[in-house]
């Protein structure tokens, strides 16, 4: 493992946060009249807003690559391809298939460096599973990035919690703190009222980092338990997967933009962006507290509680769907 610089962790986190904020601010000054996300019937905002502000998050994550040891180069290469595809799409929209192919290409180096549970699945299948995980999480964060502060806050909480559970000085802790710092630095530009959107560069970088953090945290002897990232990412995993299943059941074109996620439906029915962000954050904080309680428990107990938590999330999604049914395209202003 690469030696940690002789600087306190809090100072490194502060510097990374300021770097993310500064890059977002510089990009906003450039993009506010040039790279705009325009309102339409698939979005929740009514004011043209600069996009691509997640560039600072991607830069902070790239700077953290040396702390990941021998796999740091693979992480950086995959992130550059994945976030780069998102950044290009922010500037000049890519066809959906081309973007998916670039995401798949970017996921490969990370999957080769850190296969998913190779001791259980075997190396070849572990690589395939890790590749699928990276591709899935990149798209989940992309799908869920439609409300002020939501995607960045979930990235912040996931990164901070994983760093805490991984322990000081570990590669997972370093990556988790970088993810948390990058997301924290962006948030003042996006919450409570958005002057700047993450863009695909930001949502791709966040999803890629969440996947990388899960893979790095699970790797090796004494790695984190597999149920932990499942618990911590459950808010986004449940909303995205249940929405996708519903669209598949209705035979809709799932690759098209829409406003059918539970958070979107809540906002369309009158909830503010800030309130939605707070509810999702509360869910993740409770999940983190539950995870802390489960540490050291027998695997059967931990998995049983995790599955129970996911089932409760499914029920919450069902009840929320009844309260906020799908409706026509009447977008509200950002809160």
PyMOL commands that set and color helices and strands:
alter all, ss='L'
color gray80, all
select helices_A, chain A and resi 9-31+55-63+65-91+96-113+118-121+123-143+150-166+171-187+199-218+226-232+234-249+262-268+273-294+299-323
alter helices_A, ss='H'
color red, helices_A
select strands_A, chain A and resi 36-37+49-50
alter strands_A, ss='S'
color yellow, strands_A
deselect
rebuild
show_as cartoon
